């Protein structure tokens, strides 16, 4: 007898837009779904699971970027709203420290100040 299993995961928690920037640059390198829950949902979908995050985002460019990234990686967006929430943005600044070692730092960006902080030099 062969059992068929469906691997399904439903997740709630931090789902953010990760914006990667080389320090001193004005243009981001990339935009990806991030956050603890967002990362788990993306990884599980990549491994073949049916991943269903629960999230309330906004309808801004950032919310749309996250939704598109989820769909591109086969994450189900049935329980993701873009009408009544906020889209958390985390900027990861990559740089070479004074010892010549590549490193990074994170900034959580309030949505109202997001564009200005992403362009400011760290």
C-alpha positions as CSV (number, residue, x, y, z in Angstrom):
1,X,0.0,0.0,0.0
2,X,1.5,3.3,-1.1
3,X,0.7,6.4,1.1
4,X,0.5,9.7,-0.6
5,X,1.5,12.6,1.5
6,X,1.0,16.3,0.9
7,X,3.5,18.5,2.7
8,X,1.7,21.7,3.6
9,X,3.0,24.5,5.7
10,X,1.0,27.6,6.9
11,X,3.1,30.3,8.4
12,X,2.6,33.5,10.3
13,X,5.3,35.8,11.6
14,X,7.8,38.4,10.2
15,X,7.5,38.6,6.4
16,X,9.5,41.5,5.1
17,X,11.1,42.9,2.0
18,X,14.9,42.6,2.2
19,X,16.6,45.3,0.2
20,X,20.3,44.6,-0.4
21,X,22.6,47.6,-1.0
22,X,26.4,48.0,-1.3
23,X,27.3,50.7,1.2
24,X,27.7,54.0,-0.5
25,X,25.6,53.1,-3.5
26,X,22.3,54.7,-4.3
27,X,20.7,51.8,-6.2
28,X,19.7,48.6,-4.4
29,X,21.3,45.3,-5.6
30,X,18.1,43.3,-5.1
31,X,14.8,43.0,-3.5
32,X,13.7,39.6,-1.9
33,X,11.1,38.2,0.5
34,X,12.8,37.9,3.9
35,X,12.0,37.8,7.6
36,X,11.9,34.6,9.6
37,X,8.5,33.4,8.3
38,X,9.1,34.7,4.8
39,X,12.5,32.9,4.6
40,X,10.9,29.6,5.9
41,X,8.0,29.8,3.4
42,X,10.4,30.5,0.5
43,X,12.7,27.6,1.5
44,X,9.8,25.1,2.0
45,X,8.3,26.1,-1.4
46,X,11.7,25.5,-3.0
47,X,11.8,22.0,-1.4
48,X,8.4,21.2,-2.9
49,X,6.1,22.0,0.0
50,X,2.9,23.8,-0.5
51,X,3.7,27.0,1.5
52,X,1.0,29.4,2.6
53,X,2.1,32.5,4.5
54,X,-0.5,34.6,6.3
55,X,0.4,38.3,5.9
56,X,-1.2,41.7,5.7
57,X,0.9,43.9,3.4
58,X,0.2,47.2,1.8
59,X,-0.3,48.0,-1.9
60,X,2.9,49.9,-2.4
61,X,5.7,49.0,-4.8
62,X,7.3,47.1,-1.9
63,X,4.2,45.0,-1.2
64,X,3.9,44.2,-4.9
65,X,7.6,43.2,-5.1
66,X,7.1,40.8,-2.2
67,X,4.0,39.3,-3.8
68,X,5.7,38.9,-7.1
69,X,8.8,37.2,-5.5
70,X,6.5,34.8,-3.6
71,X,4.7,33.8,-6.7
72,X,7.9,33.5,-8.7
73,X,9.1,30.9,-6.1
74,X,5.8,29.0,-6.0
75,X,4.7,30.3,-2.6
76,X,0.9,30.4,-2.4
77,X,-0.5,33.9,-1.7
78,X,-4.1,32.9,-0.9
79,X,-3.7,34.3,2.6
80,X,-1.7,37.4,1.7
81,X,-3.6,40.7,1.7
82,X,-2.3,43.8,0.1
83,X,-5.1,46.0,1.1
84,X,-5.0,46.5,4.9
85,X,-1.5,46.1,6.2
86,X,2.1,47.4,6.2
87,X,5.1,46.0,4.3
88,X,8.1,45.9,6.6
89,X,11.4,46.7,4.9
90,X,14.8,45.6,6.1
91,X,17.8,47.1,4.4
92,X,21.0,45.0,4.4
93,X,24.0,47.2,3.8
94,X,27.0,45.1,2.6
95,X,30.5,46.6,3.0
96,X,34.1,45.9,3.6
97,X,35.2,46.7,7.2
98,X,38.4,48.5,8.2
99,X,40.2,45.1,8.3
100,X,39.2,44.3,4.7
101,X,36.6,41.7,5.7
102,X,33.2,41.7,3.9
103,X,30.4,42.2,6.4
104,X,26.9,43.7,6.6
105,X,24.5,45.5,8.9
106,X,20.7,45.6,9.0
107,X,18.3,48.5,9.2
108,X,14.6,48.2,9.8
109,X,13.1,51.0,7.8
110,X,9.8,52.7,8.8
111,X,7.6,52.7,5.7
112,X,7.1,56.5,5.7
113,X,10.9,57.1,5.7
114,X,11.9,54.1,3.6
115,X,13.0,55.8,0.3
116,X,15.1,58.5,2.1
117,X,16.9,56.0,4.3
118,X,17.6,53.6,1.5
119,X,19.5,56.4,-0.2
120,X,21.4,57.7,2.8
121,X,24.9,56.6,3.2
122,X,25.4,54.3,6.2
